[in-house]
């Protein structure tokens, strides 16, 4: 599931951040100017709605990359 989940997250991340992302990229929050605090919360809300999950405040604060999202969401699903 990790590969499918990663692809789905990559597409959602590209949509929310309004940037093109390649299949093999691992977007990092600190390296994308468009991944600011407002877009971060928009992303979290989109993920919660899409997957029917809830992030804790610690989880929201700990997300720094696509791989962080994959790890957190895999546990929740």
N, C-alpha and C positions, 0 to 999 in steps of 0.2 A: 504494500500500500504506500510505502514511503515515496516511491517514484511518482505515482499518480498524484499523491497529496502534494508533493513538491511542485509538480507541474501546475496543479490547480492554484496553489499559493503564488507561484511566480506570475501567473496570468492576472490574479487579483491584485497583486502588488503593482504590476505594471499599469493596470487600469486606474487604481487609486492614486498612484504617484504620477500618472500621466507621462511615463517614460518607457521607451522600448527596452526590453530585457531579453537577453539571449537565453536559450535553454540551459546552457552550462554556467550561467552566472550565479553568484551568491551575493546578492545585493547587501550592502552594509549601510546601516543608518547614517554613520558618520561620513560616508563617501558620496551620498546622494543629497544634493542641495534641496531637492523637492521633498525629502523625507524629514519634514520638520515636525514640531509637536502637534500641530493641527492635523496634518496628514496622518501622523501616527495614530491619533485617536480615531480618525475616519477609517483607517485600516482595521483597527481593533474592532470597531463596531461592525464593519462589513464582515469580518471573520466570525464574530459571534452570531450574526444573523445567518450567514451562509452555512455554518456548521452546527448551529443550535447549541453553542457552548457559551460559557462565561469565563472571562479572564479575571484573575485576582489582581489587585493593584500591584503586587510584587511581580507578577508575570508581565503585566503591561510595562512596567519599568525595566524589566530585564531583557526585553526584545531589542536586539541590536542588529539582527540579520535574518535572512530567509531561513537559514538553518535553525535559528532559535525558534522561529514560528513552527517549523516542521516538528521539532522536538516537543514543544509544548502541546501542539494540537494532537500529535500521535497519542500522547498520554491521555488526553481528554476523550478521544474517540475510542 
